[in-house]
Amino acid sequence: MKLATLLTLFATAAIAFTKPEPRPGFDWSGVGQIAVQDRGRIKPLDTFATESLQFITGNRTWKGMSAVEVLFGWLIAYDKEWEYETFIRIDHNGLKQKLGFREEDKYFSPKELEQNQLLAPLVREAMQKEQRKERASDLDKKVLQIQNQRGLLESILTGRAWTMLPNPQGLNKDWFSLSSLGDQNATLPYEEGAGQKLTSAIKLVLSSFMARNASDWNPASAELARVLRFDLAPSAYPEMGKIQREIHYNHLHPFRIAWISYVVAFIALMTFLVTKARPASMVGAGALGFGFLVHAYGFVLRCLIAGRPPVTNMYESVIWVTWGCVLFSLLIWLAYRNATIPTASVVFAIVGLVLADNLPVILDSSINPLEPVLRSNYWLTIHVLTITMS
């Protein structure tokens, strides 16, 4: 049975829910470890779901639901639970005025945007400007962003974005999406038995999700993850250690822990500078050292996951430069025994990491492949790191 048929079957047979709600007892850790090929690299579904939800809603979770749960909801229960849910974020007041929306509203439903007759002309105008290579206004950029948000949502709903079927030819070859299961013209390079196992696993996942049956979902989702990893193309599947390392990084939030520690360090060090109380100096040094180590740990994790140094975007530059600032301030403190320098540097680190942690639209935290100009140029990479640090 093809994917499109399965989705239609369970969508029509399901109970109609007016609002999406968490599914108690559902274990999302297994499916979160499923590998997905996205934007030039292999990543856990946990990462893909978080990046997708953040891009569309501006949040890493939604109303108590994890990103993975939301993505499965979009794929399986969109018509029943999500079509009228207001979750697509629009921040631009000018665009909201153009579309006839209230400025105080931040989120809008897919149905609202689909039925809005004023959006399509704005999209066409913005795309025409882009094709003519004219300078885009802020309004044009926001219009294109909304179109990209809707496009990503559409690719998730249809299964095109779920590129989770491994290619037997290797990790660097193009993987296959779930939508290919519903394509009559697509021939997947898997043995017949493996294909049947995949279809059976998907059927159980769909039925248990729609029935909100945790006792069926948990073994069904674990079986789907197992089939994808071991039965289709096991030699072309990434090592589980790499997948788990990235999930650990996603949920640890090391840079958040770092800036919170830096805040404690700043308060303690300021207290020491004012009162000269020795205990305050010790607390400040401990908090600063702990924050620095967690900062470094997160930085190393990110480099191991990406397989490269942090030179691709502003987010990576911020975490690299703030780490370097704290490093040199610690060296100066050890050399001159003057707490003023680390107290000042930690303010810079706090500001940088807080911005990186709370402005995902401006500072994109996604891990992407290197640009071609940097991919094989060792000295250019060193140059970028040195210049940003200086």
C-alpha positions in Angstrom: 0.0 0.0 0.0 1.5 3.4 -1.0 2.1 6.3 1.4 -0.5 8.5 -0.2 -3.2 5.8 0.1 -2.3 5.2 3.8 -2.4 8.9 4.6 -5.8 9.3 3.0 -7.2 6.2 4.7 -6.2 7.2 8.2 -7.1 10.9 7.7 -10.7 10.0 6.7 -11.0 7.4 9.4 -9.7 9.5 12.2 -11.6 11.4 14.9 -11.7 15.1 14.2 -9.7 17.1 16.7 -10.3 20.9 16.8 -6.8 21.7 18.2 -3.5 19.8 18.3 -2.6 18.5 21.7 0.3 16.5 23.2 0.0 12.8 22.9 0.7 11.5 26.5 2.9 8.4 26.7 4.3 8.7 23.2 8.1 8.1 23.0 9.6 10.5 20.4 13.3 9.6 21.1 13.4 6.6 18.7 12.0 8.5 15.7 14.1 11.5 16.6 17.2 9.4 15.9 16.1 8.6 12.3 18.6 10.1 9.9 17.4 12.6 7.3 19.3 14.1 4.4 18.6 17.8 4.4 20.5 20.9 3.0 23.6 19.0 2.0 24.2 16.8 5.1 22.8 13.9 7.0 21.2 14.9 10.3 18.8 13.4 12.9 15.1 13.9 12.4 15.3 15.7 15.8 17.4 18.4 14.2 15.4 18.6 11.0 12.2 18.9 13.0 13.6 21.6 15.3 15.0 23.7 12.4 11.7 23.4 10.5 9.5 24.3 13.4 11.7 27.2 14.4 11.7 28.5 10.8 7.9 28.3 10.5 6.8 29.3 14.0 9.9 31.0 15.5 9.9 28.4 18.4 11.7 25.1 19.1 8.6 23.6 20.6 4.8 24.2 20.3 2.3 24.2 23.1 4.0 21.5 25.1 4.8 19.4 22.0 8.3 18.6 20.8 9.4 19.5 17.3 9.3 15.8 16.3 5.8 15.4 17.5 4.7 18.5 15.6 6.2 17.3 12.4 4.5 14.0 12.6 1.3 15.9 13.3 1.7 17.9 10.2 2.4 14.8 8.1 -0.3 12.6 9.5 -3.0 14.8 11.0 -2.8 18.1 9.3 -6.4 18.2 8.0 -7.8 17.2 11.4 -5.6 19.1 13.8 -3.4 21.8 12.2 -5.1 23.4 9.2 -6.8 26.0 11.3 -4.2 26.2 14.0 -2.5 29.6 14.1 1.3 28.7 14.1 2.8 30.5 11.1 4.6 33.5 12.5 4.5 36.9 10.8 6.4 39.7 12.7 6.3 42.5 10.0 3.5 45.0 10.8 3.6 46.5 7.4 2.9 43.1 5.8 0.1 42.4 8.3 -1.5 45.7 7.3 -1.2 44.8 3.6 -2.9 41.5 4.3 -5.6 43.0 6.4 -4.5 41.3 9.6 -4.3 42.9 13.0 -0.9 44.1 14.0 -1.1 42.6 17.5 -1.5 39.1 16.1 1.7 37.2 15.6 0.5 33.8 14.4 -1.7 32.8 11.5 -3.2 29.6 10.3 -2.3 28.0 6.9 -6.0 28.3 6.0 -6.0 32.1 6.7 -2.9 32.6 4.4 -4.3 30.2 1.7 -7.6 32.1 1.6 -6.1 35.6 1.7 -6.5 37.1 -1.7 -3.9 39.9 -1.1 -0.9 37.6 -0.5 -0.5 36.1 -4.0 0.0 39.5 -5.8 2.6 40.5 -3.2 4.5 37.2 -3.7 4.5 37.6 -7.5 5.8 41.2 -7.2 8.6 40.1 -4.8 9.6 37.2 -7.0 9.6 39.3 -10.1 11.9 41.8 -8.3 14.2 38.9 -7.3 14.3 37.6 -10.9 15.2 41.1 -12.2 17.8 41.3 -9.4 16.3 44.5 -8.1 16.9 45.6 -4.5 14.2 44.0 -2.3 12.5 46.1 0.4 12.0 44.8 3.9 8.4 44.1 2.9 9.5 42.0 -0.1 11.9 40.0 2.1 9.2 39.2 4.5 6.8 38.2 1.8 9.3 35.8 0.4 10.0 34.5 3.9 6.3 33.7 4.3 6.3 32.0 1.0 9.3 29.9 2.0 7.6 29.1 5.3 4.5 27.9 3.4 6.7 26.0 0.9 8.5 24.1 3.7 5.2 23.3 5.3 3.8 22.0 2.1 6.9 19.8 1.5 6.5 18.4 5.0 2.8 17.7 4.4 3.4 15.8 1.2 6.4 13.8 2.4 8.9 15.5 0.1 10.9 16.9 2.9 11.2 13.6 4.7 14.3 12.4 2.9 14.9 9.5 5.2 15.1 6.5 2.9 18.9 5.8 2.5 20.5 5.3 -0.9 22.4 2.0 -1.1 25.1 3.8 -3.1 26.3 5.7 -0.1 25.8 8.6 2.3 26.8 11.2 -0.3 24.3 10.1 -2.8 20.8 11.5 -2.9 18.4 9.8 -0.5 14.7 9.1 -1.2 11.8 10.9 0.4 8.6 9.4 1.8 6.7 10.9 -1.1 8.5 8.5 -3.4 6.5 5.7 -1.8 3.4 7.2 -3.3 5.0 7.8 -6.8 3.9 5.2 -9.2 6.9 6.0 -11.5 9.5 5.8 -8.7 11.5 2.6 -8.4 13.2 2.3 -5.1 16.4 0.2 -5.0 15.4 -2.0 -2.1 14.7 -5.7 -1.9 11.0 -6.6 -1.9 11.1 -7.9 1.7 12.6 -4.7 3.0 10.0 -2.6 1.1 7.2 -4.6 2.7 8.7 -4.2 6.1 8.9 -0.4 5.5 5.3 -0.2 4.4 4.0 -2.3 7.4 6.0 -0.1 9.8 4.6 3.1 8.3 1.1 1.7 8.4 1.4 1.0 12.1 2.9 4.4 12.8 0.1 6.1 11.0 -2.7 4.2 12.7 -1.3 4.4 16.2 -0.7 8.2 15.8 -4.2 8.9 14.7 -5.7 6.7 17.4 -3.5 8.4 20.0 -2.5 4.9 21.2 0.9 5.2 22.9 1.1 1.4 23.6 1.0 0.8 19.8 3.0 3.9 18.8 6.1 3.2 20.9 6.9 -0.3 19.4 5.7 0.8 15.9 8.0 3.9 15.8 10.9 1.8 17.2 10.3 -0.7 14.4 10.2 2.1 11.7 13.5 3.4 13.0 15.0 -0.1 13.0 13.8 -0.9 9.4 15.2 2.4 8.1 18.6 1.7 9.7 19.1 -2.0 9.2 16.8 -3.3 6.5 17.0 -0.9 3.6 20.7 0.0 3.2 22.6 -0.6 6.4 26.0 0.0 4.8 24.9 3.5 3.7 23.5 4.6 7.0 25.3 7.0 9.4 26.8 5.7 12.6 24.4 5.9 15.5 27.1 7.6 17.7 27.1 10.6 15.3 23.3 10.8 15.4 23.2 10.6 19.2 26.0 13.2 19.6 23.9 15.7 17.6 20.8 15.0 19.6 22.8 15.5 22.8 24.0 18.8 21.5 20.4 19.9 20.5 19.0 19.2 24.0 21.9 20.2 26.1 21.8 23.9 25.0 25.5 24.4 26.0 25.6 28.1 25.1 22.5 28.8 27.1 24.2 27.2 30.1 27.3 29.2 29.4 25.7 32.6 29.4 23.7 31.8 32.5 27.0 30.9 34.2 28.6 34.1 32.9 25.7 36.1 34.4 26.5 34.5 37.8 30.2 35.3 37.3 29.5 38.9 36.4 27.4 39.5 39.5 30.0 37.8 41.8 33.0 39.6 40.2 31.2 43.0 40.4 30.6 42.3 44.0 34.2 41.5 44.5 35.4 44.7 42.7 33.1 46.8 45.0 33.5 45.0 48.3 36.8 43.2 47.9 35.2 40.2 49.5 37.3 37.1 48.8 34.3 34.7 48.6 32.8 36.7 45.8 36.0 36.4 43.8 36.0 32.6 44.3 32.4 32.3 43.2 33.0 34.5 40.2 36.1 32.5 39.2 34.2 29.2 39.6 31.2 30.4 37.6 33.4 31.9 34.9 35.5 28.8 34.6 32.4 26.5 34.5 30.8 28.7 31.8 34.0 28.8 29.8 34.3 25.0 29.9 30.6 24.4 28.9 31.1 27.1 26.2 34.2 25.2 24.9 32.4 21.8 25.1 29.5 23.1 23.0 31.9 24.6 20.6 33.8 21.3 20.2 30.5 19.3 19.9 29.4 21.7 17.1 32.7 21.3 15.2 32.5 17.5 15.5 29.0 17.4 14.2 29.7 19.7 11.3 33.1 18.2 10.6 34.6 21.6 10.1 35.6 24.8 12.0 32.9 27.5 12.7 33.2 29.8 9.7 29.9 29.6 7.9 27.6 32.2 9.5 27.1 34.9 12.0 25.9 32.6 14.7 29.1 30.6 14.6 31.2 33.8 14.6 29.4 35.0 17.7 30.0 31.8 19.7 33.6 31.7 18.5 34.4 35.3 19.2 32.8 35.3 22.7 34.7 32.2 23.6 38.0 33.8 22.5 37.2 36.9 24.4 36.7 35.0 27.6 39.8 32.9 27.0 42.1 35.9 26.6 40.5 37.6 29.6 41.2 34.6 31.7 44.8 34.6 30.6 45.1 38.3 31.4 43.5 37.7 34.8 46.0 34.9 35.6 48.9 37.1 34.5 48.0 40.4 36.2 45.6 39.3 39.0 43.2 42.0 37.9 39.4 41.1 37.9 38.4 44.1 35.9 39.3 42.5 32.6 37.3 39.3 33.0 34.4 41.3 34.4 34.3 43.4 31.3 34.8 40.5 28.9 32.0 38.5 30.4 29.5 41.3 29.6 30.4 41.0 26.0 30.1 37.2 26.2 26.7 37.4 27.9 25.3 39.8 25.3 26.6 37.8 22.4 25.4 34.4 23.6 22.0 35.8 24.7 21.4 37.2 21.3 22.5 33.9 19.7 20.2 32.0 21.9 17.1 34.2 21.4 17.3 35.6 17.9 17.1 32.5 15.6 15.7 34.4 12.7 18.7 36.8 12.7 21.4 34.4 14.0 20.6 31.1 12.3 22.0 28.3 14.5 21.6 25.6 11.8 24.7 23.6 11.0 25.3 23.8 7.2 28.1 22.6 4.9 31.0 24.8 4.1 30.9 27.1 1.1 32.9 25.7 -1.8 35.5 28.5 -1.4 36.3 27.3 2.1 35.8 23.6 1.7 39.3 22.7 0.6 41.2 25.8 1.5 43.0 25.3 4.9 44.7 28.7 5.0 41.5 30.6 4.1 39.7 28.8 7.0 42.6 29.8 9.4 42.4 33.4 8.0 38.7 33.6 8.7 39.1 32.3 12.3 42.0 34.6 13.0 40.3 37.7 11.6 37.1 37.1 13.5 39.0 36.4 16.7 41.1 39.5 16.4 
